[in-house]
Amino acid sequence: MNANYRKKSWRLKELLMLTWVFILFGSTTQGQIYSSQSGDWSVPSTWVGGMTPSSSDKVIIQAGHNVTLYAAISLDDSLKVNGTLTLPGSITGTGHKLILPGGNFILQGGGLYGSGEWIILAGALMDIQSGGSIGSTSILRNHGTINLNGGDINPTYPYSCYYGAPPPALLYNETSGTLNIQAATDINLGYTQIHNYGVVNKLNANTLTLSAACAGSPFYNYPGATFNLSFGQLVLYSGGSLQGIVNIGGILTINSAIDLGGQVSLTGSLYNNGTITSLAGLVISGNGYFNNTGLLNLISDVSFPFDIENTGTIGGSGIKTYLSGIEVNMNAGH
């Protein structure tokens, strides 16, 4: 009898202890803060329970709600946006941020900093507007749509490289992702790596410069990806590769070393002041203009259907075929 009593007493103590732990630390949903309505992030009534999120909370902006953040905050746990988050303020911290299908994130003059990834899922939108800034170590992983309407990505200035290059900002445009570069003014990307597996569209008649500042800003268009330079100019100072489908209707200026492969359609202008190395399977079409003052290193067989104005060097072991009636002006090169 005493043994049974002691066993029941111990079970009761266990239950009381578990209850105390539950009260002390909360349930499995404790720390999850949901929006209750549209409004200012810093106003308690915007959130269920009237508590504004802390840096350690999981934050969920629900569908149909438009929450605006004016302050500077840190988030070290997750942020999930089903509705709309508008950011004139700034967010830093280590937590991952998810823009879910149907969700919208508007970077409206604010800043994204910290080491956590921003993940835009298929069916979601990130709109980067004038004045918006994405800092060093930031990672954007796009499965949906990013509209680059202005702003800066990892802006670098001469003094910022004095002690070495800062960590890069990384932009991964995944296979289902679309990156639309459509700013009305010129954009200069600092130390930023762009990796395209989906579709990148250059849509406005401005100049996008991938800077050579610090460690530079390479652009990689991988096999299976599409890059449409429809309007304006793209200036590459930091290398990379252009493979997959490359449509050049505007002006592409290469001031670095680039690997060129896949299917290239040139109806605009291509200026090479650096080094272009052809990859196996390169197919070139179109009736555009090609000016080479650098090195055109053809290590694979290439046919050119358009005029080439050459004051640089055309070399390599590949066979160069120029279609009938095409003019190659060998002014100073060979």
Rosetta silent file (secondary structure, phi, psi, omega in degrees, C-alpha in Angstrom):
SEQUENCE: MNANYRKKSWRLKELLMLTWVFILFGSTTQGQIYSSQSGDWSVPSTWVGGMTPSSSDKVIIQAGHNVTLYAAISLDDSLKVNGTLTLPGSITGTGHKLILPGGNFILQGGGLYGSGEWIILAGALMDIQSGGSIGSTSILRNHGTINLNGGDINPTYPYSCYYGAPPPALLYNETSGTLNIQAATDINLGYTQIHNYGVVNKLNANTLTLSAACAGSPFYNYPGATFNLSFGQLVLYSGGSLQGIVNIGGILTINSAIDLGGQVSLTGSLYNNGTITSLAGLVISGNGYFNNTGLLNLISDVSFPFDIENTGTIGGSGIKTYLSGIEVNMNAGH
SCORE:     score description
SCORE:     0.000 S_00000001
   1 L     0.000  -44.704  177.976    0.000    0.000    0.000 S_00000001
   2 H   -63.595  -38.412  178.845    2.805    2.340    0.898 S_00000001
   3 H   -62.671  -44.094  178.165    4.608    1.423   -2.344 S_00000001
   4 H   -63.398  -38.171  179.605    1.481    2.230   -4.408 S_00000001
   5 H   -64.345  -44.168  179.937    1.078    5.477   -2.535 S_00000001
   6 H   -63.412  -38.637  179.536    4.660    6.470   -3.204 S_00000001
   7 H   -64.058  -43.942  179.074    4.252    5.594   -6.929 S_00000001
   8 H   -66.391  -37.991  179.286    1.083    7.688   -7.205 S_00000001
   9 H   -63.899  -40.405  179.366    2.717   10.523   -5.300 S_00000001
  10 H   -67.510  -39.437  177.620    5.687   10.477   -7.696 S_00000001
  11 H   -62.831  -38.748  178.486    3.389   10.431  -10.748 S_00000001
  12 H   -64.817  -41.797  177.675    1.549   13.444   -9.318 S_00000001
  13 H   -63.570  -39.725  176.849    4.839   15.277   -8.798 S_00000001
  14 H   -59.106  -45.814 -178.831    5.818   14.460  -12.410 S_00000001
  15 H   -63.314  -43.249  178.741    2.536   15.854  -13.666 S_00000001
  16 H   -63.349  -37.933  179.676    2.893   19.007  -11.587 S_00000001
  17 H   -66.282  -43.964  178.322    6.465   19.460  -12.866 S_00000001
  18 H   -62.795  -38.719  178.088    5.403   19.044  -16.496 S_00000001
  19 H   -63.018  -41.681  179.133    2.570   21.508  -15.936 S_00000001
  20 H   -64.421  -41.499  176.956    5.020   24.011  -14.476 S_00000001
  21 H   -61.798  -41.683  179.672    7.394   23.580  -17.450 S_00000001
  22 H   -61.896  -42.771 -179.643    4.441   24.075  -19.814 S_00000001
  23 H   -67.983  -39.918 -175.279    3.426   27.265  -18.013 S_00000001
  24 H   -68.792  -44.572 -173.442    6.995   28.529  -17.818 S_00000001
  25 H  -105.305  -10.182  175.922    8.011   27.903  -21.425 S_00000001
  26 L    87.757  175.399  178.851    4.652   27.818  -23.152 S_00000001
  27 L   -81.374 -176.729 -178.964    3.143   25.453  -25.683 S_00000001
  28 L   -67.921  -15.586  179.458    4.652   24.516  -29.052 S_00000001
  29 L   -98.517   -1.337  177.658    3.027   27.605  -30.546 S_00000001
  30 L   -65.139  140.314 -176.268    4.455   29.998  -27.989 S_00000001
  31 L    92.326   -3.791  174.366    6.723   32.505  -29.688 S_00000001
  32 E   -98.547  118.290 -177.001    4.584   32.519  -32.836 S_00000001
  33 E  -110.829  121.005 -178.472    3.190   35.994  -33.401 S_00000001
  34 E  -105.710  143.438  172.062    0.388   36.364  -35.971 S_00000001
  35 E   -70.469  145.133  177.706   -0.866   39.584  -37.504 S_00000001
  36 L  -105.551  -19.014 -177.864   -4.455   40.409  -36.619 S_00000001
  37 L  -168.527  174.837  172.409   -4.985   43.176  -39.152 S_00000001
  38 L   -72.128  150.611  178.056   -3.188   45.614  -41.445 S_00000001
  39 E   157.775 -169.141 -179.651   -1.169   48.297  -39.709 S_00000001
  40 E   -77.895  132.123  179.464    2.125   49.476  -38.257 S_00000001
  41 L   -53.078  -38.573 -172.657    4.482   46.704  -37.116 S_00000001
  42 L   -82.254   -3.062 -179.336    5.223   48.621  -33.900 S_00000001
  43 L   -94.546  123.885 -175.397    1.577   49.033  -32.869 S_00000001
  44 H   -56.375  -34.729 -176.657    0.376   46.224  -30.547 S_00000001
  45 H   -67.307  -11.948  176.706   -3.118   46.079  -32.073 S_00000001
  46 H   -70.689  -18.148 -171.524   -1.550   44.890  -35.369 S_00000001
  47 E  -117.819  145.675  175.987   -0.794   41.552  -33.676 S_00000001
  48 H   -60.317  129.781 -179.440   -2.944   38.813  -32.153 S_00000001
  49 H    87.148   -5.728  176.673   -2.817   39.173  -28.388 S_00000001
  50 H    70.761   26.249  179.029   -1.614   42.780  -28.571 S_00000001
  51 L  -117.936  122.332  176.011    2.085   41.896  -28.324 S_00000001
  52 L   -73.078  147.604 -175.599    4.600   43.258  -30.827 S_00000001
  53 L   -65.370  146.076  170.883    7.166   40.667  -31.991 S_00000001
  54 L  -100.900  174.297 -176.486   10.553   40.313  -30.320 S_00000001
  55 L   -64.994  -22.870 -176.754   13.763   39.246  -32.072 S_00000001
  56 L   -96.730    2.263 -178.069   13.301   35.628  -30.940 S_00000001
  57 L   -85.317  152.057  165.833    9.689   35.255  -32.129 S_00000001
  58 E   -86.489  123.595 -173.817    8.398   33.459  -35.180 S_00000001
  59 E  -111.779  129.778  179.143    6.424   36.122  -37.049 S_00000001
  60 E  -124.426  119.441  173.508    3.576   35.336  -39.455 S_00000001
  61 E   -96.807  116.806 -170.267    1.881   38.036  -41.534 S_00000001
  62 L   -81.620  157.173 -178.534   -1.431   36.554  -42.560 S_00000001
  63 L   -55.815  137.647  179.469   -3.061   36.701  -45.983 S_00000001
  64 L    88.406   -7.958  179.634   -4.945   39.937  -46.635 S_00000001
  65 L  -101.355  138.180  175.765   -2.908   41.926  -44.095 S_00000001
  66 E  -116.063  105.979 -178.397   -0.509   44.722  -45.087 S_00000001
  67 E  -104.101  132.283 -179.102    1.998   45.360  -42.302 S_00000001
  68 E  -112.525  128.436  179.975    4.391   48.324  -42.567 S_00000001
  69 L  -108.505  113.623  178.963    7.681   48.381  -40.675 S_00000001
  70 L   -96.624  -21.472 -173.870    9.126   51.866  -40.090 S_00000001
  71 L   -89.082  177.293  172.314   11.626   50.915  -37.378 S_00000001
  72 E  -103.867  121.791 -176.615   14.935   49.033  -37.414 S_00000001
  73 E  -131.683  165.782  173.452   14.544   45.542  -35.946 S_00000001
  74 E  -119.844  135.110  176.575   16.427   42.272  -35.638 S_00000001
  75 L  -124.359  115.139  179.673   14.816   38.885  -36.318 S_00000001
  76 L  -104.233   -2.434  170.446   16.748   35.804  -35.258 S_00000001
  77 L  -116.161 -163.239 -169.518   13.881   33.388  -35.834 S_00000001
  78 L   -86.038  152.954  170.836   11.651   32.995  -38.873 S_00000001
  79 E  -125.061  128.780  177.552    9.442   35.483  -40.688 S_00000001
  80 E  -123.754  125.828 -177.082    6.652   34.208  -42.942 S_00000001
  81 E  -113.127  106.071  171.880    4.759   36.602  -45.191 S_00000001
  82 L   -92.949  -26.317  179.049    1.410   35.381  -46.523 S_00000001
  83 L  -100.305 -121.939 -179.843    0.099   38.908  -46.936 S_00000001
  84 E  -131.596  132.343  172.356    2.161   42.045  -47.604 S_00000001
  85 E  -116.945  120.611  178.130    5.154   43.434  -45.726 S_00000001
  86 E  -107.936  131.055 -169.438    6.164   46.992  -46.645 S_00000001
  87 E  -124.787   91.572  164.054    9.585   48.058  -45.407 S_00000001
  88 L   -82.817  -16.428  179.896   10.637   51.701  -45.096 S_00000001
  89 L   -89.632 -144.450 -179.568   12.634   50.529  -42.044 S_00000001
  90 E  -147.145  152.666  178.458   15.257   47.793  -41.820 S_00000001
  91 E  -129.399  129.208  172.084   15.585   44.152  -40.798 S_00000001
  92 E  -127.254 -174.831  179.510   18.729   42.424  -39.641 S_00000001
  93 L   116.849  177.308 -173.547   19.375   39.186  -37.766 S_00000001
  94 L  -100.914   -7.618 -175.704   20.078   35.523  -38.431 S_00000001
  95 L   -73.745  150.772  174.267   16.556   34.221  -39.039 S_00000001
  96 L   -79.858  146.071 -179.817   15.292   33.009  -42.405 S_00000001
  97 E  -122.643  126.849 -176.970   12.490   35.007  -44.020 S_00000001
  98 E  -112.868  125.027  168.963    9.926   33.347  -46.288 S_00000001
  99 E   -98.567  109.626 -171.146    7.685   35.172  -48.764 S_00000001
 100 L   -85.004  163.662 -179.892    4.993   32.552  -49.309 S_00000001
 101 L   -51.552  127.907 -176.116    2.837   32.005  -52.431 S_00000001
 102 L    89.161  -10.731  179.949    0.549   35.006  -52.796 S_00000001
 103 L   -84.480  157.036 -179.332    2.730   37.040  -50.426 S_00000001
 104 E  -133.725  136.329  174.185    4.352   40.382  -51.263 S_00000001
 105 E  -123.649  123.336 -177.100    7.431   42.067  -49.870 S_00000001
 106 E  -115.998  110.013  177.305    7.972   45.736  -50.761 S_00000001
 107 E   -87.538   95.023 -168.737   11.409   47.172  -49.970 S_00000001
 108 L  -107.221   69.085 -179.564   10.366   50.817  -49.933 S_00000001
 109 L    87.793   -0.902 -179.824   13.511   52.729  -49.042 S_00000001
 110 L   -93.366 -168.134 -176.338   14.430   50.342  -46.254 S_00000001
 111 E  -136.881  145.667  174.066   17.280   47.891  -45.802 S_00000001
 112 E  -112.331  122.030 -178.113   17.882   44.144  -45.546 S_00000001
 113 L  -137.328  176.836  179.597   20.905   43.166  -43.500 S_00000001
 114 L    93.303  179.290 -171.955   22.157   40.224  -41.475 S_00000001
 115 L  -101.554   -5.537  179.771   22.992   36.643  -42.398 S_00000001
 116 L   -72.775  149.411  179.050   19.546   35.074  -42.694 S_00000001
 117 E   -80.681  144.715  167.223   18.245   34.086  -46.138 S_00000001
 118 E  -102.229  117.584 -175.280   15.322   35.802  -47.832 S_00000001
 119 E  -114.956  115.965  179.278   13.440   33.069  -49.711 S_00000001
 120 E  -100.896  109.651 -176.095   10.806   34.107  -52.260 S_00000001
 121 L   -79.748  164.225  178.316    8.692   31.061  -53.067 S_00000001
 122 L   -55.991  131.961 -178.175    6.921   30.396  -56.370 S_00000001
 123 L    90.325   -0.388  178.456    3.894   32.693  -56.623 S_00000001
 124 L  -106.836  164.488 -175.523    5.447   35.303  -54.291 S_00000001
 125 E  -134.993  134.154  166.811    6.809   38.764  -55.138 S_00000001
 126 E  -116.692  125.036 -177.513    9.674   40.926  -53.869 S_00000001
 127 E  -115.311  109.521 -179.602    9.566   44.530  -55.102 S_00000001
 128 E   -97.814  112.846 -174.265   12.810   46.487  -54.540 S_00000001
 129 L  -103.121  174.402 -178.057   12.074   50.188  -54.957 S_00000001
 130 L   -55.839  133.451 -179.339   14.168   53.342  -55.132 S_00000001
 131 L    91.350  -14.432  178.318   16.169   53.893  -51.953 S_00000001
 132 L   -71.242  147.978 -176.198   15.985   50.250  -50.936 S_00000001
 133 E  -138.476  134.695  175.499   19.259   48.652  -49.873 S_00000001
 134 E  -117.522  122.817 -168.371   20.418   45.046  -49.525 S_00000001
 135 L   -92.912  178.138  177.033   23.595   44.723  -47.497 S_00000001
 136 L   -56.690  144.511 -179.317   26.687   42.584  -47.301 S_00000001
 137 L    75.373   -6.617  179.541   26.136   38.885  -46.355 S_00000001
 138 L   -69.792  143.646  178.619   22.491   39.067  -47.470 S_00000001
 139 E  -125.900  121.551  173.108   21.216   36.083  -49.456 S_00000001
 140 E  -107.537  126.681  178.669   18.198   36.296  -51.762 S_00000001
 141 E  -122.528  104.181 -169.055   16.904   32.955  -53.044 S_00000001
 142 E  -103.470  117.746  170.631   14.183   33.588  -55.608 S_00000001
 143 L  -107.504   -7.635 -177.426   11.704   30.930  -56.746 S_00000001
 144 L  -112.007 -115.604 -178.805    9.039   33.538  -57.538 S_00000001
 145 E  -134.187  131.074  169.174    9.453   37.076  -58.897 S_00000001
 146 E  -116.505  125.585  172.918   11.827   39.885  -57.958 S_00000001
 147 E  -105.076  111.863  177.904   11.249   43.300  -59.531 S_00000001
 148 E   -92.126   93.500 -176.418   14.378   45.439  -59.221 S_00000001
 149 L   -96.583   -0.248 -178.396   12.864   48.900  -59.644 S_00000001
 150 L   160.467 -166.981  176.674   15.715   50.780  -57.985 S_00000001
 151 L    85.476 -171.588 -176.681   17.884   50.756  -54.891 S_00000001
 152 E  -129.960  145.101  170.439   21.292   49.258  -54.173 S_00000001
 153 E  -116.781  116.114 -179.475   22.573   45.750  -53.583 S_00000001
 154 L    47.424   59.300  179.464   25.653   45.702  -51.341 S_00000001
 155 L   -61.512  132.211  179.550   26.807   49.229  -52.260 S_00000001
 156 L  -120.134  142.467 -179.320   30.582   49.494  -51.900 S_00000001
 157 L  -124.814  161.113 -174.698   32.637   52.636  -51.628 S_00000001
 158 H   -50.600  -41.920 -176.816   36.431   53.087  -51.817 S_00000001
 159 H   -69.991  -23.941 -175.802   36.898   53.154  -48.032 S_00000001
 160 H   -72.591  -14.678 -179.525   34.875   49.950  -47.532 S_00000001
 161 H  -103.614    5.046 -173.422   37.543   47.895  -49.342 S_00000001
 162 L   -61.585  -39.311 -179.645   40.519   49.374  -47.478 S_00000001
 163 L  -101.716   22.669 -178.675   40.815   46.370  -45.158 S_00000001
 164 L   108.020  162.859 -176.646   39.706   43.873  -47.768 S_00000001
 165 L   -69.458  141.058  172.339   36.447   43.114  -49.506 S_00000001
 166 L   -71.422  165.755  175.132   33.308   42.738  -47.394 S_00000001
 167 L   -59.323  148.896 -178.161   31.331   39.493  -47.730 S_00000001
 168 L   -77.568  158.472  162.103   29.281   39.428  -50.935 S_00000001
 169 E   -87.767  139.248 -175.831   25.556   39.711  -51.298 S_00000001
 170 E  -117.888  128.666  177.177   24.289   36.594  -53.081 S_00000001
 171 E  -121.701  111.752  177.238   21.301   36.485  -55.413 S_00000001
 172 E  -104.706  111.552  175.268   20.189   33.031  -56.544 S_00000001
 173 E   -95.603  102.703 -170.852   17.484   33.152  -59.201 S_00000001
 174 L   -75.587  177.170 -171.106   16.262   29.557  -59.124 S_00000001
 175 L   -58.315  -32.222  178.503   14.755   27.558  -62.019 S_00000001
 176 L   -93.917    2.302 -173.952   11.212   28.831  -61.388 S_00000001
 177 L   -88.352  151.625  174.259   12.392   32.353  -60.586 S_00000001
 178 E  -129.075  125.077  175.440   12.103   35.545  -62.633 S_00000001
 179 E  -111.641  114.958  178.976   14.267   38.599  -61.984 S_00000001
 180 E  -103.975  113.933  177.698   13.022   41.743  -63.741 S_00000001
 181 E   -95.990  105.582 -169.036   15.563   44.588  -63.840 S_00000001
 182 L  -141.113   30.697  178.314   13.376   47.577  -64.655 S_00000001
 183 L   -68.383  146.125  179.713   14.686   50.579  -62.750 S_00000001
 184 L   -79.357  -16.145  179.317   14.147   53.963  -64.375 S_00000001
 185 L  -119.456  167.405  179.922   17.649   55.089  -63.327 S_00000001
 186 L   -64.704  146.548  179.140   21.098   53.533  -63.603 S_00000001
 187 E  -125.333  134.061  177.201   21.967   50.847  -61.029 S_00000001
 188 E  -120.340  113.381  178.816   25.452   49.969  -59.837 S_00000001
 189 E   -87.569  131.800  175.503   25.758   46.694  -57.939 S_00000001
 190 L   -76.793 -142.699 -177.050   28.607   46.454  -55.458 S_00000001
 191 L   -70.320   88.050 -174.853   30.160   43.151  -54.397 S_00000001
 192 E  -136.395  130.262  175.525   27.214   41.014  -55.505 S_00000001
 193 E  -102.898  126.302  176.935   27.142   37.600  -57.125 S_00000001
 194 E  -109.154  121.357  178.639   24.180   36.842  -59.390 S_00000001
 195 E  -116.519  110.574 -175.898   23.535   33.165  -60.132 S_00000001
 196 E  -106.266  119.365  172.780   20.737   32.663  -62.669 S_00000001
 197 L  -113.047   -6.681 -177.052   19.060   29.285  -63.167 S_00000001
 198 L  -114.190 -117.878 -178.318   15.721   30.785  -64.232 S_00000001
 199 E  -128.888  127.570  171.829   14.897   33.940  -66.230 S_00000001
 200 E  -116.732  127.048  179.970   16.526   37.375  -65.938 S_00000001
 201 E  -117.878  124.102  172.301   14.953   40.216  -67.921 S_00000001
 202 E   -99.845  109.107 -162.779   16.626   43.610  -68.440 S_00000001
 203 L  -111.260  -18.187 -176.437   13.596   45.698  -69.372 S_00000001
 204 L  -110.416  161.450 -174.977   14.361   49.428  -69.121 S_00000001
 205 L   -86.254   44.360  175.713   16.601   51.733  -71.150 S_00000001
 206 L  -109.998 -175.312  178.106   19.019   52.378  -68.281 S_00000001
 207 E  -111.527  126.806  172.673   22.516   51.047  -67.531 S_00000001
 208 E  -105.514  118.742 -179.190   23.102   48.199  -65.087 S_00000001
 209 E  -110.325  122.346  172.656   26.749   48.038  -64.017 S_00000001
 210 E   -93.196  104.194 -164.429   28.118   44.979  -62.247 S_00000001
 211 L   -68.029  158.719  171.431   30.959   46.710  -60.480 S_00000001
 212 L   -97.463    5.933 -177.625   34.603   45.732  -60.124 S_00000001
 213 L   -60.282  143.605 -178.380   34.658   47.309  -56.649 S_00000001
 214 L    53.814 -117.528 -178.442   36.330   45.203  -53.961 S_00000001
 215 L   -94.204    5.251  174.317   36.131   41.608  -55.229 S_00000001
 216 L    86.209  175.388 -175.555   33.721   42.467  -58.045 S_00000001
 217 L  -132.528   84.401 -179.619   30.242   41.341  -59.074 S_00000001
 218 L   -73.845  154.581  177.730   30.232   38.346  -61.433 S_00000001
 219 E  -123.221  125.780 -178.767   27.126   37.265  -63.335 S_00000001
 220 E  -119.708  115.560  173.418   26.505   33.577  -64.045 S_00000001
 221 E  -107.456  107.872 -169.044   23.808   32.510  -66.504 S_00000001
 222 L   -86.698  162.452  175.084   23.835   28.719  -66.272 S_00000001
 223 L   -53.392  134.432 -177.077   22.793   26.073  -68.853 S_00000001
 224 L    92.945  -13.420  179.246   18.998   25.924  -68.975 S_00000001
 225 L   -91.531  166.910  178.919   18.648   29.542  -67.852 S_00000001
 226 E  -129.863  131.539  173.690   17.512   32.529  -69.944 S_00000001
 227 E  -122.657  118.114  179.497   18.924   36.041  -69.978 S_00000001
 228 E  -110.461  105.254  173.728   17.003   38.657  -71.963 S_00000001
 229 E   -93.879   81.146 -171.344   18.826   41.951  -72.426 S_00000001
 230 L   -78.067  -39.724 -175.716   15.860   43.577  -74.107 S_00000001
 231 L  -141.432  162.084  174.281   16.659   47.264  -73.538 S_00000001
 232 L    72.426 -157.644 -173.809   19.399   49.481  -72.170 S_00000001
 233 E  -132.039  141.438  170.608   22.927   48.428  -71.348 S_00000001
 234 E  -116.915  126.473  179.343   24.596   45.828  -69.150 S_00000001
 235 E  -114.453  120.951 -178.558   28.253   46.453  -68.248 S_00000001
 236 E  -107.019  116.667  179.183   30.216   43.500  -66.859 S_00000001
 237 L  -106.848   -6.859 -166.459   33.419   44.349  -65.005 S_00000001
 238 L  -131.319   18.963  172.340   33.852   41.173  -62.978 S_00000001
 239 L    79.877 -169.466 -176.906   33.528   38.104  -65.160 S_00000001
 240 E   129.628 -152.435  178.971   31.207   35.131  -65.012 S_00000001
 241 E  -149.774  145.185  175.884   29.583   33.074  -67.732 S_00000001
 242 E  -120.042  102.096  178.202   26.756   33.465  -70.222 S_00000001
 243 L  -124.944 -168.151 -177.874   25.298   30.090  -71.124 S_00000001
 244 L    68.717 -134.550  178.096   21.812   28.762  -71.748 S_00000001
 245 E  -107.232  122.280 -178.423   19.710   31.163  -73.814 S_00000001
 246 E  -125.093  114.349  179.211   21.128   34.688  -74.173 S_00000001
 247 E  -111.484  115.188 -176.985   19.125   37.286  -76.120 S_00000001
 248 E  -110.018   98.775  175.936   20.932   40.592  -76.644 S_00000001
 249 L  -102.933  -19.061  176.804   18.603   43.252  -77.984 S_00000001
 250 L   -98.615 -134.671 -178.637   20.217   46.112  -76.076 S_00000001
 251 E  -121.501  124.260  174.459   23.923   46.778  -75.459 S_00000001
 252 E  -112.587  120.693  178.544   26.214   44.320  -73.698 S_00000001
 253 E  -114.652  123.236 -177.755   29.660   45.660  -72.754 S_00000001
 254 E  -110.076  116.556  178.833   32.241   43.188  -71.459 S_00000001
 255 L  -115.656   26.930 -174.822   35.211   44.642  -69.593 S_00000001
 256 L  -151.303 -162.229  178.555   36.319   41.362  -68.003 S_00000001
 257 E  -100.798  125.427 -176.750   36.672   37.652  -68.755 S_00000001
 258 E  -131.331  136.649  168.096   33.474   35.868  -69.775 S_00000001
 259 E   -90.335  131.803 -176.371   32.731   32.318  -70.888 S_00000001
 260 E  -120.052  122.918  179.869   30.160   32.332  -73.692 S_00000001
 261 L  -149.577 -174.767  179.231   28.112   29.261  -74.550 S_00000001
 262 L    76.493 -146.170 -178.427   24.609   28.043  -75.339 S_00000001
 263 E  -111.370  115.323 -177.142   22.382   29.881  -77.807 S_00000001
 264 E  -113.018  122.177  174.538   23.187   33.556  -78.295 S_00000001
 265 E  -109.385  119.158 -179.328   20.924   35.835  -80.330 S_00000001
 266 E  -113.326  106.354  172.922   22.456   39.235  -81.084 S_00000001
 267 L  -114.668   -8.107  175.523   20.098   41.825  -82.527 S_00000001
 268 L  -104.353 -129.015 -176.183   21.599   44.702  -80.536 S_00000001
 269 E  -131.801  140.284  176.518   25.275   45.456  -79.884 S_00000001
 270 E  -124.614  121.216  177.920   28.083   43.533  -78.206 S_00000001
 271 E  -114.545  118.964  177.889   31.288   45.321  -77.183 S_00000001
 272 E  -108.701  109.923  175.175   34.153   43.175  -75.960 S_00000001
 273 L  -108.199    2.173 -179.052   36.951   45.066  -74.198 S_00000001
 274 L  -117.655 -123.559  179.153   37.960   42.064  -72.135 S_00000001
 275 E  -133.685  125.110  172.485   38.155   38.351  -72.969 S_00000001
 276 E  -110.344  124.121  175.916   35.402   36.168  -74.401 S_00000001
 277 E  -112.857  122.564 -178.073   36.089   32.426  -74.388 S_00000001
 278 E   -77.142  145.823  176.270   33.714   30.271  -76.411 S_00000001
 279 L  -107.502  157.532  179.861   32.364   27.052  -74.931 S_00000001
 280 L   -56.981  136.512  178.296   31.516   23.871  -76.801 S_00000001
 281 L    87.723    6.110  178.967   28.121   24.024  -78.491 S_00000001
 282 L   -64.076  126.735  176.855   28.005   27.807  -78.826 S_00000001
 283 E  -123.102  125.283 -178.039   25.456   28.832  -81.467 S_00000001
 284 E  -115.254  133.692  177.562   25.247   32.483  -82.536 S_00000001
 285 E  -136.817  172.668  177.018   22.376   34.024  -84.495 S_00000001
 286 L   110.767  179.706 -178.098   21.019   37.473  -85.321 S_00000001
 287 L  -131.421   34.277 -175.402   22.008   40.516  -87.347 S_00000001
 288 L   -84.250 -163.123 -175.157   23.492   42.711  -84.645 S_00000001
 289 E  -117.958  132.022 -179.062   26.785   44.562  -84.218 S_00000001
 290 E  -126.155  117.874  178.645   29.924   43.063  -82.648 S_00000001
 291 E  -115.553  119.755 -177.851   32.914   45.232  -81.771 S_00000001
 292 E  -114.840  112.529  172.514   35.992   43.430  -80.436 S_00000001
 293 L  -111.726   -2.293 -179.387   38.868   45.437  -78.938 S_00000001
 294 L  -107.681 -135.822  179.435   39.870   42.684  -76.539 S_00000001
 295 E  -114.406  123.968  172.320   40.503   38.967  -76.966 S_00000001
 296 E  -105.372  100.364 -172.816   38.012   36.671  -78.666 S_00000001
 297 E   -98.809   98.900 -174.254   39.306   33.242  -77.663 S_00000001
 298 L   -97.421   94.418  178.792   37.494   30.671  -79.806 S_00000001
 299 L   -93.975   -0.604  173.038   38.353   27.250  -78.413 S_00000001
 300 L  -128.369  163.579 -179.658   35.258   25.742  -80.049 S_00000001
 301 L   -71.827  132.134 -176.333   33.943   25.989  -83.620 S_00000001
 302 E  -137.398  138.028  172.791   31.812   29.102  -84.113 S_00000001
 303 E  -109.642  133.437 -179.532   29.849   30.546  -87.028 S_00000001
 304 E  -108.903  121.877  179.542   29.252   34.301  -87.147 S_00000001
 305 L   -97.040   11.185 -176.458   26.161   35.560  -89.014 S_00000001
 306 L  -140.029  168.635  179.618   26.956   39.272  -88.527 S_00000001
 307 L   -66.632  146.204  173.710   29.709   41.831  -89.081 S_00000001
 308 E  -123.512  122.061  174.230   32.633   41.953  -86.661 S_00000001
 309 E   -96.019  108.323 -171.106   34.564   45.174  -86.132 S_00000001
 310 E  -118.347  119.201  168.933   37.881   43.928  -84.779 S_00000001
 311 L  -121.704   10.065  177.961   40.801   45.970  -83.426 S_00000001
 312 L  -108.834 -133.014 -177.609   41.710   43.339  -80.874 S_00000001
 313 E  -130.400  130.595  170.790   42.622   39.678  -81.255 S_00000001
 314 E  -112.326  114.358 -176.054   40.618   36.753  -82.581 S_00000001
 315 E  -142.591 -167.431 -179.193   42.414   33.539  -81.704 S_00000001
 316 L   106.040  167.857 -174.520   41.997   30.035  -80.371 S_00000001
 317 L   -86.979   -7.394 -178.567   41.933   26.550  -81.845 S_00000001
 318 L   -73.733  159.516  178.074   38.308   26.627  -82.982 S_00000001
 319 L   -86.723  124.115  179.035   37.251   27.005  -86.601 S_00000001
 320 E   -95.834  120.075 -179.488   35.887   30.469  -87.332 S_00000001
 321 E  -115.407  126.339  178.110   33.192   30.480  -90.022 S_00000001
 322 E  -113.727  122.701 -175.491   31.876   33.743  -91.432 S_00000001
 323 L   -64.723  155.547 -176.347   28.723   33.459  -93.503 S_00000001
 324 L   -55.395  132.172  178.882   28.728   34.686  -97.063 S_00000001
 325 L    88.550   -5.125 -179.614   28.592   38.463  -97.319 S_00000001
 326 L   -85.463  136.931 -176.523   29.710   38.991  -93.696 S_00000001
 327 L  -103.623  129.096  172.857   32.505   41.507  -93.194 S_00000001
 328 E  -114.334  110.569 -177.818   35.303   41.064  -90.674 S_00000001
 329 E   -89.556  101.008 -179.636   37.324   44.255  -90.333 S_00000001
 330 E   -89.455   68.168 -173.290   40.778   43.208  -89.147 S_00000001
 331 L   -65.624  -41.359 -178.485   41.961   46.757  -88.497 S_00000001
 332 L  -139.501  -14.821 -175.194   44.681   45.906  -86.008 S_00000001
 333 L   -98.805 -163.925  178.506   44.057   42.396  -84.759 S_00000001
 334 L  -151.494    0.000    0.000   44.189   38.951  -86.274 S_00000001
